[in-house]
Amino acid sequence: MFGSAELMLGANHIRIRCIDGVTRTGRIKGKIKKKVWIREGDVLIVVPWNFQDEKCDIIYRYTKPQVEWLRKNRYL
C-alpha cells in the first residue's frame, strides 16, 4: 500500500498517511534503515500489521523520478 511520511517520531518510527486514509505509525525495518534515508513527504510502500491496523512496516521509499512516473501513470 502507498503512504506518505508525515512526521518523524524518532527511534526508527514515522507517522504515515496511507492511501486508504488511515494514519499509521510506521517502523523502518533494519534492512532499509542502513541503506535509505527517509524524510517527511517521501512516498513509501507500507505493509499494515495483521493484528494492529494502526501500525505498519516500511518496505520501500520511492525517489523523485519514480514518484513522477507513478503520478504520470495514475498510480497515485
LINVEN-V725327 format. One record per residue. RES is the residue in one letter. OMEGA is omega in degrees with one decimal (NA if undefined). D_FIRST is the distance of its C-alpha to the first C-alpha in whole Angstrom. Layout:
RES:OMEGA:D_FIRST / RES:OMEGA:D_FIRST
This chain:
M:178.4:0 / F:175.8:4 / G:179.1:7 / S:-179.5:10 / A:-178.8:13 / E:-171.3:16 / L:175.8:18 / M:-176.8:19 / L:-178.3:21 / G:179.5:22 / A:177.0:23 / N:177.1:19 / H:-178.7:17 / I:171.8:16 / R:-173.2:15 / I:173.0:11 / R:-176.7:11 / C:-175.5:7 / I:177.6:7 / D:175.4:8 / G:-179.2:11 / V:174.5:11 / T:-177.1:13 / R:172.3:12 / T:-177.4:14 / G:178.6:12 / R:177.6:14 / I:179.8:15 / K:-175.4:16 / G:-179.7:20 / K:-178.9:19 / I:-175.6:17 / K:-176.5:19 / K:-174.0:22 / K:-170.0:21 / V:176.8:19 / W:-178.4:20 / I:-179.8:17 / R:177.0:18 / E:-179.8:17 / G:179.5:16 / D:175.4:14 / V:-173.4:10 / L:166.3:8 / I:-179.7:6 / V:176.5:5 / V:178.7:6 / P:177.4:8 / W:179.5:12 / N:-171.5:14 / F:174.7:17 / Q:-175.3:16 / D:-178.1:13 / E:178.3:14 / K:-178.8:13 / C:174.2:10 / D:177.4:11 / I:-176.2:10 / I:-172.0:10 / Y:173.3:10 / R:178.1:12 / Y:174.6:13 / T:-178.7:16 / K:178.3:18 / P:178.2:19 / Q:178.3:16 / V:177.3:14 / E:179.0:17 / W:178.3:17 / L:178.9:13 / R:179.4:15 / K:-179.6:18 / N:172.1:16 / R:171.8:15 / Y:177.5:11 / L:NA:11
